[in-house]
Amino acid sequence: MAGDSHLCGDGFDRRLVGHPVDKFQQGNGINLRKDPHALQWLRLRKRPRPS
């Protein structure tokens, strides 16, 4: 299986969550990156759920 070895663990989570955080900031003017609780909440919800 081929993949980008630079995108793993925390780096992958940051990239996955970054897009919706940017969209939210553009639409609402609120930077969620300053709120660790909000970021953690998003990271937990972006991961695929086990079957």
mmCIF entry with sequence, helices, sheets and N, C-alpha, C, O atoms, coordinates in Angstrom:
data_MODEL
# 
_entry.id   MODEL 
# 
_entity.id                         1 
_entity.type                       polymer 
_entity.pdbx_number_of_molecules   1 
# 
_entity_poly.entity_id                      1 
_entity_poly.type                           'polypeptide(L)' 
_entity_poly.nstd_linkage                   no 
_entity_poly.nstd_monomer                   no 
_entity_poly.pdbx_seq_one_letter_code       MAGDSHLCGDGFDRRLVGHPVDKFQQGNGINLRKDPHALQWLRLRKRPRPS 
_entity_poly.pdbx_seq_one_letter_code_can   MAGDSHLCGDGFDRRLVGHPVDKFQQGNGINLRKDPHALQWLRLRKRPRPS 
_entity_poly.pdbx_strand_id                 A 
# 
loop_
_entity_poly_seq.entity_id 
_entity_poly_seq.num 
_entity_poly_seq.mon_id 
_entity_poly_seq.hetero 
1 1  MET n 
1 2  ALA n 
1 3  GLY n 
1 4  ASP n 
1 5  SER n 
1 6  HIS n 
1 7  LEU n 
1 8  CYS n 
1 9  GLY n 
1 10 ASP n 
1 11 GLY n 
1 12 PHE n 
1 13 ASP n 
1 14 ARG n 
1 15 ARG n 
1 16 LEU n 
1 17 VAL n 
1 18 GLY n 
1 19 HIS n 
1 20 PRO n 
1 21 VAL n 
1 22 ASP n 
1 23 LYS n 
1 24 PHE n 
1 25 GLN n 
1 26 GLN n 
1 27 GLY n 
1 28 ASN n 
1 29 GLY n 
1 30 ILE n 
1 31 ASN n 
1 32 LEU n 
1 33 ARG n 
1 34 LYS n 
1 35 ASP n 
1 36 PRO n 
1 37 HIS n 
1 38 ALA n 
1 39 LEU n 
1 40 GLN n 
1 41 TRP n 
1 42 LEU n 
1 43 ARG n 
1 44 LEU n 
1 45 ARG n 
1 46 LYS n 
1 47 ARG n 
1 48 PRO n 
1 49 ARG n 
1 50 PRO n 
1 51 SER n 
# 
_struct_asym.id          A 
_struct_asym.entity_id   1 
# 
loop_
_struct_conf.conf_type_id 
_struct_conf.id 
_struct_conf.pdbx_PDB_helix_id 
_struct_conf.beg_label_comp_id 
_struct_conf.beg_label_asym_id 
_struct_conf.beg_label_seq_id 
_struct_conf.pdbx_beg_PDB_ins_code 
_struct_conf.end_label_comp_id 
_struct_conf.end_label_asym_id 
_struct_conf.end_label_seq_id 
_struct_conf.pdbx_end_PDB_ins_code 
_struct_conf.beg_auth_comp_id 
_struct_conf.beg_auth_asym_id 
_struct_conf.beg_auth_seq_id 
_struct_conf.end_auth_comp_id 
_struct_conf.end_auth_asym_id 
_struct_conf.end_auth_seq_id 
_struct_conf.pdbx_PDB_helix_class 
_struct_conf.details 
_struct_conf.pdbx_PDB_helix_length 
HELX_P HELX_P1 AA1 GLY A 9  ? ASN A 28 ? GLY A 9  ASN A 28 1 ? 20 
HELX_P HELX_P2 AA2 LEU A 32 ? LYS A 34 ? LEU A 32 LYS A 34 5 ? 3  
HELX_P HELX_P3 AA3 PRO A 36 ? LYS A 46 ? PRO A 36 LYS A 46 1 ? 11 
# 
_struct_conf_type.id          HELX_P 
_struct_conf_type.criteria    ? 
_struct_conf_type.reference   ? 
# 
loop_
_atom_site.group_PDB 
_atom_site.id 
_atom_site.type_symbol 
_atom_site.label_atom_id 
_atom_site.label_alt_id 
_atom_site.label_comp_id 
_atom_site.label_asym_id 
_atom_site.label_entity_id 
_atom_site.label_seq_id 
_atom_site.pdbx_PDB_ins_code 
_atom_site.Cartn_x 
_atom_site.Cartn_y 
_atom_site.Cartn_z 
_atom_site.occupancy 
_atom_site.B_iso_or_equiv 
_atom_site.pdbx_formal_charge 
_atom_site.auth_seq_id 
_atom_site.auth_comp_id 
_atom_site.auth_asym_id 
_atom_site.auth_atom_id 
_atom_site.pdbx_PDB_model_num 
ATOM 1   N N  . MET A 1 1  ? 0.843   -1.166 0.000  1.00 0.00 ? 1  MET A N  1 
ATOM 2   C CA . MET A 1 1  ? 0.000   0.000  0.000  1.00 0.00 ? 1  MET A CA 1 
ATOM 3   C C  . MET A 1 1  ? 0.891   1.232  0.000  1.00 0.00 ? 1  MET A C  1 
ATOM 4   O O  . MET A 1 1  ? 1.744   1.377  0.876  1.00 0.00 ? 1  MET A O  1 
ATOM 5   N N  . ALA A 1 2  ? 0.708   2.113  -0.960 1.00 0.00 ? 2  ALA A N  1 
ATOM 6   C CA . ALA A 1 2  ? 1.492   3.336  -1.053 1.00 0.00 ? 2  ALA A CA 1 
ATOM 7   C C  . ALA A 1 2  ? 0.819   4.440  -0.255 1.00 0.00 ? 2  ALA A C  1 
ATOM 8   O O  . ALA A 1 2  ? -0.405  4.480  -0.129 1.00 0.00 ? 2  ALA A O  1 
ATOM 9   N N  . GLY A 1 3  ? 1.628   5.323  0.273  1.00 0.00 ? 3  GLY A N  1 
ATOM 10  C CA . GLY A 1 3  ? 1.065   6.440  1.033  1.00 0.00 ? 3  GLY A CA 1 
ATOM 11  C C  . GLY A 1 3  ? 2.144   7.440  1.382  1.00 0.00 ? 3  GLY A C  1 
ATOM 12  O O  . GLY A 1 3  ? 3.330   7.197  1.162  1.00 0.00 ? 3  GLY A O  1 
ATOM 13  N N  . ASP A 1 4  ? 1.727   8.560  1.925  1.00 0.00 ? 4  ASP A N  1 
ATOM 14  C CA . ASP A 1 4  ? 2.642   9.611  2.326  1.00 0.00 ? 4  ASP A CA 1 
ATOM 15  C C  . ASP A 1 4  ? 3.065   9.360  3.764  1.00 0.00 ? 4  ASP A C  1 
ATOM 16  O O  . ASP A 1 4  ? 2.262   9.505  4.687  1.00 0.00 ? 4  ASP A O  1 
ATOM 17  N N  . SER A 1 5  ? 4.314   8.987  3.954  1.00 0.00 ? 5  SER A N  1 
ATOM 18  C CA . SER A 1 5  ? 4.781   8.670  5.304  1.00 0.00 ? 5  SER A CA 1 
ATOM 19  C C  . SER A 1 5  ? 4.878   9.906  6.183  1.00 0.00 ? 5  SER A C  1 
ATOM 20  O O  . SER A 1 5  ? 5.058   9.781  7.395  1.00 0.00 ? 5  SER A O  1 
ATOM 21  N N  . HIS A 1 6  ? 4.765   11.089 5.610  1.00 0.00 ? 6  HIS A N  1 
ATOM 22  C CA . HIS A 1 6  ? 4.826   12.318 6.390  1.00 0.00 ? 6  HIS A CA 1 
ATOM 23  C C  . HIS A 1 6  ? 3.480   12.634 7.043  1.00 0.00 ? 6  HIS A C  1 
ATOM 24  O O  . HIS A 1 6  ? 3.418   13.446 7.965  1.00 0.00 ? 6  HIS A O  1 
ATOM 25  N N  . LEU A 1 7  ? 2.422   12.011 6.583  1.00 0.00 ? 7  LEU A N  1 
ATOM 26  C CA . LEU A 1 7  ? 1.096   12.256 7.156  1.00 0.00 ? 7  LEU A CA 1 
ATOM 27  C C  . LEU A 1 7  ? 0.701   11.074 8.034  1.00 0.00 ? 7  LEU A C  1 
ATOM 28  O O  . LEU A 1 7  ? 0.071   10.120 7.576  1.00 0.00 ? 7  LEU A O  1 
ATOM 29  N N  . CYS A 1 8  ? 1.080   11.158 9.287  1.00 0.00 ? 8  CYS A N  1 
ATOM 30  C CA . CYS A 1 8  ? 0.710   10.086 10.198 1.00 0.00 ? 8  CYS A CA 1 
ATOM 31  C C  . CYS A 1 8  ? 0.414   10.686 11.566 1.00 0.00 ? 8  CYS A C  1 
ATOM 32  O O  . CYS A 1 8  ? 0.904   11.767 11.896 1.00 0.00 ? 8  CYS A O  1 
ATOM 33  N N  . GLY A 1 9  ? -0.370  10.000 12.343 1.00 0.00 ? 9  GLY A N  1 
ATOM 34  C CA . GLY A 1 9  ? -0.650  10.420 13.708 1.00 0.00 ? 9  GLY A CA 1 
ATOM 35  C C  . GLY A 1 9  ? -1.197  11.821 13.813 1.00 0.00 ? 9  GLY A C  1 
ATOM 36  O O  . GLY A 1 9  ? -2.195  12.163 13.177 1.00 0.00 ? 9  GLY A O  1 
ATOM 37  N N  . ASP A 1 10 ? -0.534  12.637 14.625 1.00 0.00 ? 10 ASP A N  1 
ATOM 38  C CA . ASP A 1 10 ? -1.008  13.985 14.914 1.00 0.00 ? 10 ASP A CA 1 
ATOM 39  C C  . ASP A 1 10 ? -1.013  14.873 13.669 1.00 0.00 ? 10 ASP A C  1 
ATOM 40  O O  . ASP A 1 10 ? -1.910  15.698 13.499 1.00 0.00 ? 10 ASP A O  1 
ATOM 41  N N  . GLY A 1 11 ? -0.018  14.707 12.804 1.00 0.00 ? 11 GLY A N  1 
ATOM 42  C CA . GLY A 1 11 ? 0.029   15.495 11.578 1.00 0.00 ? 11 GLY A CA 1 
ATOM 43  C C  . GLY A 1 11 ? -1.165  15.223 10.684 1.00 0.00 ? 11 GLY A C  1 
ATOM 44  O O  . GLY A 1 11 ? -1.716  16.139 10.073 1.00 0.00 ? 11 GLY A O  1 
ATOM 45  N N  . PHE A 1 12 ? -1.558  13.976 10.610 1.00 0.00 ? 12 PHE A N  1 
ATOM 46  C CA . PHE A 1 12 ? -2.729  13.605 9.815  1.00 0.00 ? 12 PHE A CA 1 
ATOM 47  C C  . PHE A 1 12 ? -3.987  14.227 10.405 1.00 0.00 ? 12 PHE A C  1 
ATOM 48  O O  . PHE A 1 12 ? -4.825  14.755 9.674  1.00 0.00 ? 12 PHE A O  1 
ATOM 49  N N  . ASP A 1 13 ? -4.118  14.163 11.732 1.00 0.00 ? 13 ASP A N  1 
ATOM 50  C CA . ASP A 1 13 ? -5.285  14.761 12.399 1.00 0.00 ? 13 ASP A CA 1 
ATOM 51  C C  . ASP A 1 13 ? -5.365  16.253 12.132 1.00 0.00 ? 13 ASP A C  1 
ATOM 52  O O  . ASP A 1 13 ? -6.440  16.784 11.854 1.00 0.00 ? 13 ASP A O  1 
ATOM 53  N N  . ARG A 1 14 ? -4.224  16.930 12.216 1.00 0.00 ? 14 ARG A N  1 
ATOM 54  C CA . ARG A 1 14 ? -4.222  18.382 11.981 1.00 0.00 ? 14 ARG A CA 1 
ATOM 55  C C  . ARG A 1 14 ? -4.659  18.715 10.561 1.00 0.00 ? 14 ARG A C  1 
ATOM 56  O O  . ARG A 1 14 ? -5.414  19.663 10.346 1.00 0.00 ? 14 ARG A O  1 
ATOM 57  N N  . ARG A 1 15 ? -4.186  17.939 9.595  1.00 0.00 ? 15 ARG A N  1 
ATOM 58  C CA . ARG A 1 15 ? -4.567  18.199 8.198  1.00 0.00 ? 15 ARG A CA 1 
ATOM 59  C C  . ARG A 1 15 ? -6.040  17.895 7.964  1.00 0.00 ? 15 ARG A C  1 
ATOM 60  O O  . ARG A 1 15 ? -6.722  18.616 7.235  1.00 0.00 ? 15 ARG A O  1 
ATOM 61  N N  . LEU A 1 16 ? -6.523  16.828 8.583  1.00 0.00 ? 16 LEU A N  1 
ATOM 62  C CA . LEU A 1 16 ? -7.913  16.421 8.408  1.00 0.00 ? 16 LEU A CA 1 
ATOM 63  C C  . LEU A 1 16 ? -8.869  17.440 9.019  1.00 0.00 ? 16 LEU A C  1 
ATOM 64  O O  . LEU A 1 16 ? -9.934  17.702 8.459  1.00 0.00 ? 16 LEU A O  1 
ATOM 65  N N  . VAL A 1 17 ? -8.505  18.006 10.143 1.00 0.00 ? 17 VAL A N  1 
ATOM 66  C CA . VAL A 1 17 ? -9.361  18.961 10.854 1.00 0.00 ? 17 VAL A CA 1 
ATOM 67  C C  . VAL A 1 17 ? -9.168  20.381 10.314 1.00 0.00 ? 17 VAL A C  1 
ATOM 68  O O  . VAL A 1 17 ? -10.056 21.220 10.462 1.00 0.00 ? 17 VAL A O  1 
ATOM 69  N N  . GLY A 1 18 ? -8.036  20.654 9.699  1.00 0.00 ? 18 GLY A N  1 
ATOM 70  C CA . GLY A 1 18 ? -7.717  22.007 9.258  1.00 0.00 ? 18 GLY A CA 1 
ATOM 71  C C  . GLY A 1 18 ? -8.720  22.613 8.301  1.00 0.00 ? 18 GLY A C  1 
ATOM 72  O O  . GLY A 1 18 ? -9.052  23.791 8.429  1.00 0.00 ? 18 GLY A O  1 
ATOM 73  N N  . HIS A 1 19 ? -9.206  21.850 7.358  1.00 0.00 ? 19 HIS A N  1 
ATOM 74  C CA . HIS A 1 19 ? -10.136 22.390 6.358  1.00 0.00 ? 19 HIS A CA 1 
ATOM 75  C C  . HIS A 1 19 ? -11.437 22.877 6.986  1.00 0.00 ? 19 HIS A C  1 
ATOM 76  O O  . HIS A 1 19 ? -11.824 24.020 6.743  1.00 0.00 ? 19 HIS A O  1 
ATOM 77  N N  . PRO A 1 20 ? -12.139 22.053 7.791  1.00 0.00 ? 20 PRO A N  1 
ATOM 78  C CA . PRO A 1 20 ? -13.383 22.569 8.392  1.00 0.00 ? 20 PRO A CA 1 
ATOM 79  C C  . PRO A 1 20 ? -13.133 23.737 9.349  1.00 0.00 ? 20 PRO A C  1 
ATOM 80  O O  . PRO A 1 20 ? -13.985 24.616 9.480  1.00 0.00 ? 20 PRO A O  1 
ATOM 81  N N  . VAL A 1 21 ? -11.974 23.758 10.019 1.00 0.00 ? 21 VAL A N  1 
ATOM 82  C CA . VAL A 1 21 ? -11.655 24.872 10.914 1.00 0.00 ? 21 VAL A CA 1 
ATOM 83  C C  . VAL A 1 21 ? -11.499 26.155 10.104 1.00 0.00 ? 21 VAL A C  1 
ATOM 84  O O  . VAL A 1 21 ? -11.997 27.207 10.505 1.00 0.00 ? 21 VAL A O  1 
ATOM 85  N N  . ASP A 1 22 ? -10.810 26.073 8.964  1.00 0.00 ? 22 ASP A N  1 
ATOM 86  C CA . ASP A 1 22 ? -10.650 27.249 8.102  1.00 0.00 ? 22 ASP A CA 1 
ATOM 87  C C  . ASP A 1 22 ? -11.992 27.730 7.562  1.00 0.00 ? 22 ASP A C  1 
ATOM 88  O O  . ASP A 1 22 ? -12.252 28.932 7.534  1.00 0.00 ? 22 ASP A O  1 
ATOM 89  N N  . LYS A 1 23 ? -12.843 26.803 7.133  1.00 0.00 ? 23 LYS A N  1 
ATOM 90  C CA . LYS A 1 23 ? -14.165 27.173 6.613  1.00 0.00 ? 23 LYS A CA 1 
ATOM 91  C C  . LYS A 1 23 ? -15.002 27.849 7.694  1.00 0.00 ? 23 LYS A C  1 
ATOM 92  O O  . LYS A 1 23 ? -15.692 28.832 7.425  1.00 0.00 ? 23 LYS A O  1 
ATOM 93  N N  . PHE A 1 24 ? -14.941 27.323 8.915  1.00 0.00 ? 24 PHE A N  1 
ATOM 94  C CA . PHE A 1 24 ? -15.703 27.904 10.019 1.00 0.00 ? 24 PHE A CA 1 
ATOM 95  C C  . PHE A 1 24 ? -15.214 29.323 10.303 1.00 0.00 ? 24 PHE A C  1 
ATOM 96  O O  . PHE A 1 24 ? -16.019 30.220 10.554 1.00 0.00 ? 24 PHE A O  1 
ATOM 97  N N  . GLN A 1 25 ? -13.899 29.527 10.262 1.00 0.00 ? 25 GLN A N  1 
ATOM 98  C CA . GLN A 1 25 ? -13.345 30.853 10.532 1.00 0.00 ? 25 GLN A CA 1 
ATOM 99  C C  . GLN A 1 25 ? -13.755 31.835 9.437  1.00 0.00 ? 25 GLN A C  1 
ATOM 100 O O  . GLN A 1 25 ? -14.076 32.987 9.731  1.00 0.00 ? 25 GLN A O  1 
ATOM 101 N N  . GLN A 1 26 ? -13.747 31.399 8.191  1.00 0.00 ? 26 GLN A N  1 
ATOM 102 C CA . GLN A 1 26 ? -14.153 32.274 7.094  1.00 0.00 ? 26 GLN A CA 1 
ATOM 103 C C  . GLN A 1 26 ? -15.612 32.692 7.222  1.00 0.00 ? 26 GLN A C  1 
ATOM 104 O O  . GLN A 1 26 ? -15.956 33.848 6.973  1.00 0.00 ? 26 GLN A O  1 
ATOM 105 N N  . GLY A 1 27 ? -16.461 31.761 7.607  1.00 0.00 ? 27 GLY A N  1 
ATOM 106 C CA . GLY A 1 27 ? -17.893 32.044 7.683  1.00 0.00 ? 27 GLY A CA 1 
ATOM 107 C C  . GLY A 1 27 ? -18.319 32.757 8.956  1.00 0.00 ? 27 GLY A C  1 
ATOM 108 O O  . GLY A 1 27 ? -19.309 33.489 8.951  1.00 0.00 ? 27 GLY A O  1 
ATOM 109 N N  . ASN A 1 28 ? -17.577 32.555 10.061 1.00 0.00 ? 28 ASN A N  1 
ATOM 110 C CA . ASN A 1 28 ? -18.022 33.081 11.348 1.00 0.00 ? 28 ASN A CA 1 
ATOM 111 C C  . ASN A 1 28 ? -17.044 34.049 12.004 1.00 0.00 ? 28 ASN A C  1 
ATOM 112 O O  . ASN A 1 28 ? -17.394 34.722 12.973 1.00 0.00 ? 28 ASN A O  1 
ATOM 113 N N  . GLY A 1 29 ? -15.829 34.124 11.487 1.00 0.00 ? 29 GLY A N  1 
ATOM 114 C CA . GLY A 1 29 ? -14.842 35.017 12.063 1.00 0.00 ? 29 GLY A CA 1 
ATOM 115 C C  . GLY A 1 29 ? -14.294 34.552 13.405 1.00 0.00 ? 29 GLY A C  1 
ATOM 116 O O  . GLY A 1 29 ? -13.720 35.351 14.145 1.00 0.00 ? 29 GLY A O  1 
ATOM 117 N N  . ILE A 1 30 ? -14.462 33.268 13.731 1.00 0.00 ? 30 ILE A N  1 
ATOM 118 C CA . ILE A 1 30 ? -13.991 32.712 14.993 1.00 0.00 ? 30 ILE A CA 1 
ATOM 119 C C  . ILE A 1 30 ? -12.891 31.702 14.682 1.00 0.00 ? 30 ILE A C  1 
ATOM 120 O O  . ILE A 1 30 ? -13.080 30.795 13.871 1.00 0.00 ? 30 ILE A O  1 
ATOM 121 N N  . ASN A 1 31 ? -11.738 31.867 15.335 1.00 0.00 ? 31 ASN A N  1 
ATOM 122 C CA . ASN A 1 31 ? -10.602 30.972 15.119 1.00 0.00 ? 31 ASN A CA 1 
ATOM 123 C C  . ASN A 1 31 ? -10.656 29.840 16.132 1.00 0.00 ? 31 ASN A C  1 
ATOM 124 O O  . ASN A 1 31 ? -10.321 30.032 17.301 1.00 0.00 ? 31 ASN A O  1 
ATOM 125 N N  . LEU A 1 32 ? -11.079 28.658 15.687 1.00 0.00 ? 32 LEU A N  1 
ATOM 126 C CA . LEU A 1 32 ? -11.176 27.503 16.577 1.00 0.00 ? 32 LEU A CA 1 
ATOM 127 C C  . LEU A 1 32 ? -9.814  26.958 16.977 1.00 0.00 ? 32 LEU A C  1 
ATOM 128 O O  . LEU A 1 32 ? -9.722  26.174 17.922 1.00 0.00 ? 32 LEU A O  1 
ATOM 129 N N  . ARG A 1 33 ? -8.754  27.355 16.276 1.00 0.00 ? 33 ARG A N  1 
ATOM 130 C CA . ARG A 1 33 ? -7.420  26.868 16.626 1.00 0.00 ? 33 ARG A CA 1 
ATOM 131 C C  . ARG A 1 33 ? -6.977  27.368 18.001 1.00 0.00 ? 33 ARG A C  1 
ATOM 132 O O  . ARG A 1 33 ? -6.058  26.803 18.594 1.00 0.00 ? 33 ARG A O  1 
ATOM 133 N N  . LYS A 1 34 ? -7.614  28.409 18.507 1.00 0.00 ? 34 LYS A N  1 
ATOM 134 C CA . LYS A 1 34 ? -7.286  28.948 19.832 1.00 0.00 ? 34 LYS A CA 1 
ATOM 135 C C  . LYS A 1 34 ? -8.008  28.213 20.946 1.00 0.00 ? 34 LYS A C  1 
ATOM 136 O O  . LYS A 1 34 ? -7.764  28.477 22.123 1.00 0.00 ? 34 LYS A O  1 
ATOM 137 N N  . ASP A 1 35 ? -8.895  27.290 20.588 1.00 0.00 ? 35 ASP A N  1 
ATOM 138 C CA . ASP A 1 35 ? -9.679  26.557 21.584 1.00 0.00 ? 35 ASP A CA 1 
ATOM 139 C C  . ASP A 1 35 ? -9.309  25.075 21.545 1.00 0.00 ? 35 ASP A C  1 
ATOM 140 O O  . ASP A 1 35 ? -9.808  24.338 20.695 1.00 0.00 ? 35 ASP A O  1 
ATOM 141 N N  . PRO A 1 36 ? -8.434  24.627 22.461 1.00 0.00 ? 36 PRO A N  1 
ATOM 142 C CA . PRO A 1 36 ? -7.998  23.232 22.439 1.00 0.00 ? 36 PRO A CA 1 
ATOM 143 C C  . PRO A 1 36 ? -9.146  22.238 22.598 1.00 0.00 ? 36 PRO A C  1 
ATOM 144 O O  . PRO A 1 36 ? -9.100  21.150 22.023 1.00 0.00 ? 36 PRO A O  1 
ATOM 145 N N  . HIS A 1 37 ? -10.165 22.591 23.360 1.00 0.00 ? 37 HIS A N  1 
ATOM 146 C CA . HIS A 1 37 ? -11.307 21.697 23.554 1.00 0.00 ? 37 HIS A CA 1 
ATOM 147 C C  . HIS A 1 37 ? -12.063 21.496 22.234 1.00 0.00 ? 37 HIS A C  1 
ATOM 148 O O  . HIS A 1 37 ? -12.456 20.377 21.902 1.00 0.00 ? 37 HIS A O  1 
ATOM 149 N N  . ALA A 1 38 ? -12.258 22.567 21.500 1.00 0.00 ? 38 ALA A N  1 
ATOM 150 C CA . ALA A 1 38 ? -12.952 22.467 20.207 1.00 0.00 ? 38 ALA A CA 1 
ATOM 151 C C  . ALA A 1 38 ? -12.148 21.617 19.222 1.00 0.00 ? 38 ALA A C  1 
ATOM 152 O O  . ALA A 1 38 ? -12.718 20.806 18.492 1.00 0.00 ? 38 ALA A O  1 
ATOM 153 N N  . LEU A 1 39 ? -10.826 21.801 19.203 1.00 0.00 ? 39 LEU A N  1 
ATOM 154 C CA . LEU A 1 39 ? -9.989  21.010 18.294 1.00 0.00 ? 39 LEU A CA 1 
ATOM 155 C C  . LEU A 1 39 ? -10.023 19.537 18.652 1.00 0.00 ? 39 LEU A C  1 
ATOM 156 O O  . LEU A 1 39 ? -10.102 18.684 17.767 1.00 0.00 ? 39 LEU A O  1 
ATOM 157 N N  . GLN A 1 40 ? -9.964  19.230 19.930 1.00 0.00 ? 40 GLN A N  1 
ATOM 158 C CA . GLN A 1 40 ? -10.026 17.835 20.363 1.00 0.00 ? 40 GLN A CA 1 
ATOM 159 C C  . GLN A 1 40 ? -11.362 17.215 19.965 1.00 0.00 ? 40 GLN A C  1 
ATOM 160 O O  . GLN A 1 40 ? -11.411 16.076 19.501 1.00 0.00 ? 40 GLN A O  1 
ATOM 161 N N  . TRP A 1 41 ? -12.437 17.963 20.146 1.00 0.00 ? 41 TRP A N  1 
ATOM 162 C CA . TRP A 1 41 ? -13.768 17.487 19.789 1.00 0.00 ? 41 TRP A CA 1 
ATOM 163 C C  . TRP A 1 41 ? -13.821 17.161 18.294 1.00 0.00 ? 41 TRP A C  1 
ATOM 164 O O  . TRP A 1 41 ? -14.350 16.122 17.899 1.00 0.00 ? 41 TRP A O  1 
ATOM 165 N N  . LEU A 1 42 ? -13.271 18.052 17.471 1.00 0.00 ? 42 LEU A N  1 
ATOM 166 C CA . LEU A 1 42 ? -13.267 17.815 16.024 1.00 0.00 ? 42 LEU A CA 1 
ATOM 167 C C  . LEU A 1 42 ? -12.407 16.609 15.658 1.00 0.00 ? 42 LEU A C  1 
ATOM 168 O O  . LEU A 1 42 ? -12.802 15.803 14.815 1.00 0.00 ? 42 LEU A O  1 
ATOM 169 N N  . ARG A 1 43 ? -11.243 16.479 16.277 1.00 0.00 ? 43 ARG A N  1 
ATOM 170 C CA . ARG A 1 43 ? -10.364 15.343 15.969 1.00 0.00 ? 43 ARG A CA 1 
ATOM 171 C C  . ARG A 1 43 ? -11.039 14.019 16.283 1.00 0.00 ? 43 ARG A C  1 
ATOM 172 O O  . ARG A 1 43 ? -10.920 13.062 15.518 1.00 0.00 ? 43 ARG A O  1 
ATOM 173 N N  . LEU A 1 44 ? -11.739 13.960 17.388 1.00 0.00 ? 44 LEU A N  1 
ATOM 174 C CA . LEU A 1 44 ? -12.409 12.716 17.764 1.00 0.00 ? 44 LEU A CA 1 
ATOM 175 C C  . LEU A 1 44 ? -13.533 12.373 16.801 1.00 0.00 ? 44 LEU A C  1 
ATOM 176 O O  . LEU A 1 44 ? -13.799 11.195 16.567 1.00 0.00 ? 44 LEU A O  1 
ATOM 177 N N  . ARG A 1 45 ? -14.191 13.364 16.243 1.00 0.00 ? 45 ARG A N  1 
ATOM 178 C CA . ARG A 1 45 ? -15.313 13.117 15.344 1.00 0.00 ? 45 ARG A CA 1 
ATOM 179 C C  . ARG A 1 45 ? -14.902 12.902 13.899 1.00 0.00 ? 45 ARG A C  1 
ATOM 180 O O  . ARG A 1 45 ? -15.704 12.407 13.107 1.00 0.00 ? 45 ARG A O  1 
ATOM 181 N N  . LYS A 1 46 ? -13.679 13.258 13.533 1.00 0.00 ? 46 LYS A N  1 
ATOM 182 C CA . LYS A 1 46 ? -13.236 13.058 12.157 1.00 0.00 ? 46 LYS A CA 1 
ATOM 183 C C  . LYS A 1 46 ? -12.665 11.667 11.914 1.00 0.00 ? 46 LYS A C  1 
ATOM 184 O O  . LYS A 1 46 ? -12.522 11.252 10.764 1.00 0.00 ? 46 LYS A O  1 
ATOM 185 N N  . ARG A 1 47 ? -12.339 10.945 12.978 1.00 0.00 ? 47 ARG A N  1 
ATOM 186 C CA . ARG A 1 47 ? -11.779 9.597  12.817 1.00 0.00 ? 47 ARG A CA 1 
ATOM 187 C C  . ARG A 1 47 ? -12.880 8.622  12.438 1.00 0.00 ? 47 ARG A C  1 
ATOM 188 O O  . ARG A 1 47 ? -13.994 8.714  12.954 1.00 0.00 ? 47 ARG A O  1 
ATOM 189 N N  . PRO A 1 48 ? -12.585 7.694  11.549 1.00 0.00 ? 48 PRO A N  1 
ATOM 190 C CA . PRO A 1 48 ? -13.579 6.687  11.189 1.00 0.00 ? 48 PRO A CA 1 
ATOM 191 C C  . PRO A 1 48 ? -13.918 5.810  12.400 1.00 0.00 ? 48 PRO A C  1 
ATOM 192 O O  . PRO A 1 48 ? -13.049 5.456  13.197 1.00 0.00 ? 48 PRO A O  1 
ATOM 193 N N  . ARG A 1 49 ? -15.154 5.484  12.507 1.00 0.00 ? 49 ARG A N  1 
ATOM 194 C CA . ARG A 1 49 ? -15.593 4.617  13.607 1.00 0.00 ? 49 ARG A CA 1 
ATOM 195 C C  . ARG A 1 49 ? -15.333 3.161  13.256 1.00 0.00 ? 49 ARG A C  1 
ATOM 196 O O  . ARG A 1 49 ? -15.525 2.755  12.110 1.00 0.00 ? 49 ARG A O  1 
ATOM 197 N N  . PRO A 1 50 ? -14.896 2.370  14.235 1.00 0.00 ? 50 PRO A N  1 
ATOM 198 C CA . PRO A 1 50 ? -14.670 0.955  13.959 1.00 0.00 ? 50 PRO A CA 1 
ATOM 199 C C  . PRO A 1 50 ? -15.972 0.234  13.616 1.00 0.00 ? 50 PRO A C  1 
ATOM 200 O O  . PRO A 1 50 ? -17.039 0.589  14.115 1.00 0.00 ? 50 PRO A O  1 
ATOM 201 N N  . SER A 1 51 ? -15.873 -0.756 12.782 1.00 0.00 ? 51 SER A N  1 
ATOM 202 C CA . SER A 1 51 ? -17.072 -1.496 12.346 1.00 0.00 ? 51 SER A CA 1 
ATOM 203 C C  . SER A 1 51 ? -17.521 -2.470 13.404 1.00 0.00 ? 51 SER A C  1 
ATOM 204 O O  . SER A 1 51 ? -18.511 -3.177 13.212 1.00 0.00 ? 51 SER A O  1 
# 
